[in-house]
Amino acid sequence: MFNKFKKDGGSSTYDFLVVGLGNPGAKYETTRHNAGFLFITYLEDKLNFKAKKLKFHALIGDAKIGNYKVLFMKPQTMMNNSGTAVAECAKFYKIPVEKIIVVFDDISLEPGKLRIRRKGSAGGHNGIKSIIAHLGSENFPRIKIGVGAKPHPDYDLADWVLSNFPKKDIPAVRNAIEYGADALGMLVKGDFEGAMSKYNG
């Protein structure tokens, strides 16, 4: 699978690394915190690949978006240690930080909304916090998928993000993932402004 993209003079095998964040295991599969995994699963069907090879503490697979060679990843370390997988993979394939696109859930956005950023802080998201710590940089692009805010301030955040999407939110989240896939195509071609203008909600 990986032999089709040969290394050339020590340069990266891949143009981009796209990381969908989540927690491994069937019990987490349709939870809010697994929006990033659901995004990668959608792309597996859309781009006809499978993220099933276990390497770098992650499930990985590759495909092309236009003329760009892209490696897709679902870290298997649990969310709070996502940076371990991302940093190992980026170092091995010599993928620069600005070519690592991370897709994850955002409770500050309503279900169905997207937000695209070139870089930024963790904003309280433990998966992003881990990636920043392991890469030593905040300068990686991200696609945030809205999963909705806690119903009230006292609601436990972990309980909220580890709960399943209610049926009423599933169509909106599905739409957000589809829009995110389109936005990803724009990002790999360098059209950040166009993607942010079109999709930031």
N, C-alpha and C positions, 0 to 999 in steps of 0.2 A: 504493500500500500504506500509506504513512504519512499520506496525506491524510485518512483516516477518523477520525483523532484530532486535532482542531484544537487549537491553543494557545488558552488562554482568559486574557486579561489578563496575558500574560507568565508564567503558571504553567507547570509542567512538562507536557509532552505525555503523559508516562508516570508511573504511580504507582511502578513499580519497574523496576530494571535487574537482570537475572539474568545473571551471567557464568559460563560454563563454561570452565575453563582447560585448555589443551593446546597442542600444537605442530601447525602446519599441515603438510599433506603426507601422502600415502598411506602412507609408511613408518612414520609415527608413529600411524596410525589406531587400532590396537588395543593400544597400549602402556599401561602403568600410569599414566604421566604424563598420558594423555589421558582420564582418567575424567570430567573436566568436560565435554569435547567430547561424549563418549558420552552424558552426561546430557542435554545440549541436543538431541542427535539423537533420543533417546527422547521428549523432550517435543514435538519436531516432529511425530512421529506421533500422540502422545496428544492434542495440542491443535490439530492440523491447521494448521500454519504451516511456513514454510521460512526458515531463517537463511541467506539467500543474497545479500542486498544488501551490497555491499562499501562500507563507510563507517567512518570513524574507525579505520582500520587493522584492521578486524574484519568478520566476516560477521554480519549482524544480521537479525532478523525480529521480528514482534510478534504477540501474541495476548492474550486476556483470561483471567484466572483469577478466576472469580466476577465481581464488578463492577470488578475492578482491571485497568488497562491495563498490560501488562508488555512490556518490550523485552528480547529475548534476544540474547546476544552470544557469539561464538567469536572471541577476538582472533587475528589472523593475524601477529603480530609475533615469534613464538617466545616460549616461556614466560617467559624472563627479562625480557622487556620488556612484559609484559601490562598494566602500569599505564598505558602510553601510550594505549592504546585506551580503557581504562576511564575515565581522567580526561577525555579529549577528549569522550567521549559524555556523561558526567555533567554536564560544564560546559555543553555545547550544549543539553541538554534540562532543565537545572536540577534534576537528580535529587540529593537530599541523600544524604550518605554512608550514613546509617542505612537507606536504601531500596535500597542496592546489595547484592545477595546473591550471594556468590561460591561456586562449587562446584568442588571440586578433590580430588586424590588425597592420601591420608594413609598413609604407610608405618608409622605407629605403631598402625594399626588392622588387624585381621584382615580378609581379603576378605569382603565381605558386611556389615560393620559400618558404622554411620553415627555421626557426631558433629556436633551442631549447636551453634554458638556465636554469641552476640550480637556479639562483638568479640574481639580478642586480637592477640598478636604473630604474626610470620611463622612461627615455629617451624621455621626452616630451609628453608622452601619459597620458592624464588626467585620464583615467580609472585606469591605473596602479598607478598613483600618489595618487589617492584616496584610493586604496587598501593598499598601503604602509603606508599611514597616519593612517588608521583605525587599521591595524594589528600591527603597530609599528615595522615593519620588512620588509626587502627587500628579505628575504631568502625563497621565494616561487618559485617553478619551473614555467616556462612559455613556451608556444608554440606560436611563432609569425608566422602569415600568411601574406605573401607578398601581398600588394595591389597596389604597384607602387608609384613612387614619383610624386610630383607636376610637371606639365608640364614646369613651369618656376618659379624662386624664388619669384616673386611678386604675384603669385597666392595665394589666401586666403586659408589657411590650412583647416579651417572649411568647406568651400565650397567644397574643394577637398574630404575630408573624408566622407562628407555627400551627395556626389553624387553617383549615381548608377554605378556599374561596366559596362564598355562598353562590347558589345557582344563579341568582339575579346578576351577579358580577361577571360570570364566566364569558358571556358574549363580548363585553367591553374589554376584558383582559385579552381575549383572543384577537380582537381588533388591534389592540395595542401591540401585540406581538407581531402581527402582520405588518403594521406600520413601521415597527422597529426593524424588521427585516429589510424593508425598503430603505429606511434611513441608513442602515448598515451599508447597503450598496452605494449610497451617496458618500458615506464617510471614507470607504476604502478608495474612492476615486478623488478624495481630497475636497469634496464639496461640503465642508462643515457649515458654512454660512447658509447654504441652501437647505441642508437637513434641519438645522436649528430653526430657520424661518418657517419651514413647512410643518414641522412636527412638535416643536416645543409647546406644551400646554400649560 
